[in-house]
Amino acid sequence: MNKYEKYLLRTERQLDEFRYRYATFIAQEQNKYIAWIDSLPLMVWVNYLQGVPDNNIPVLIGMICHLHCAGLVNISFHDSMHMLRRIPFDEEEWQAWCNSKTW
């Protein structure tokens, strides 16, 4: 396990505890996080931790997990946990991305 993997919210209990503890933060910031993730290019690894203070990383990763598990964003984490990428929500978005590529 790498040093950031421990912050992933893997169970319903972990998600519920995060959502309860950070309810005010989630209510105030959720739409900003969604907009930020939606602004990322599809299928491109991004170092999302760059410039984030160490003490904010658990909340950042928790928020991303919350949004993903709630179906509000579609992302994947790199094995290193230093990067993430936005992935298509559906076949239509996937096809549009594929059609935009010049292989």
Secondary structure as the mmCIF struct_conf table of DSSP 4:
data_model
#
loop_
_struct_conf.conf_type_id
_struct_conf.id
_struct_conf.beg_label_comp_id
_struct_conf.beg_label_asym_id
_struct_conf.beg_label_seq_id
_struct_conf.end_label_comp_id
_struct_conf.end_label_asym_id
_struct_conf.end_label_seq_id
TURN_TY1_P TURN_TY1_P1 LYS A 3 TYR A 4
HELX_RH_3T_P HELX_RH_3T_P1 GLU A 5 TYR A 7
BEND BEND1 THR A 11 THR A 11
HELX_RH_AL_P HELX_RH_AL_P1 GLU A 12 ARG A 21
TURN_TY1_P TURN_TY1_P2 TYR A 22 TYR A 22
HELX_RH_AL_P HELX_RH_AL_P2 ALA A 23 SER A 39
BEND BEND2 LEU A 40 LEU A 40
HELX_LH_PP_P HELX_LH_PP_P1 PRO A 41 PRO A 41
STRN STRN1 LEU A 42 LEU A 42
TURN_TY1_P TURN_TY1_P3 MET A 43 MET A 43
STRN STRN2 VAL A 46 VAL A 46
TURN_TY1_P TURN_TY1_P4 TYR A 48 GLY A 51
HELX_RH_3T_P HELX_RH_3T_P2 ASP A 54 ASN A 56
HELX_RH_AL_P HELX_RH_AL_P3 ILE A 57 CYS A 69
TURN_TY1_P TURN_TY1_P5 ALA A 70 GLY A 71
BEND BEND3 LEU A 72 LEU A 72
STRN STRN3 ILE A 75 PHE A 77
TURN_TY1_P TURN_TY1_P6 ASP A 79 SER A 80
BEND BEND4 MET A 81 HIS A 82
STRN STRN4 LEU A 84 ARG A 86
BEND BEND5 PHE A 89 ASP A 90
HELX_RH_AL_P HELX_RH_AL_P4 GLU A 91 SER A 100
#
